[in-house]
Amino acid sequence: MTSVEIPVSIAAALPNLTVLDITNEVRREIASAGGSGIAYVSPNGEPALIRVQERETGFFADLECLLTRLIPLESVERTRLVSLLLGPRTEQIPYARGELCLGQWQRILLVGFEDRCADEWTVTLVG
């Protein structure tokens, strides 16, 4: 049996929210650097943010419904307000001996809004 590692996969593609799973790529970067410390994963594009979350379809649909109820799609400042609600753009993830310290089901997700989600991100290792 052969296994294939998918570098980036679409976790959710909803009308106003695009989520890419970048866990495997970040894991590869951490493995090549080795050591232990904190990885700061940041999106390069605007508007976007990084989150560590379980990859569960219902969560993304619920999140989009919640955001639509809180901030109507017609709102002029919607992207800025949604980003403000979801918190900082960068996620801090510990790693030890070249391996990410994530829970069994946790994934690193790149979240983009209004169908603008480039798969560009940066990882900065401190350790």
Sequence and secondary structure as in RCSB ss.txt:
>XXXX:A:sequence
MTSVEIPVSIAAALPNLTVLDITNEVRREIASAGGSGIAYVSPNGEPALIRVQERETGFFADLECLLTRLIPLES
VERTRLVSLLLGPRTEQIPYARGELCLGQWQRILLVGFEDRCADEWTVTLVG
>XXXX:A:secstr
      SSEEEEEETTEEEEE HHHHHHHHHHH S EEEEEEESSSSEEEEEEE  HHHHHHHHHHHHHHS TT 
TTHHHHHHHHH  S EEEEEETTEE   TTEEEEEEEETTB    EEEEEE 
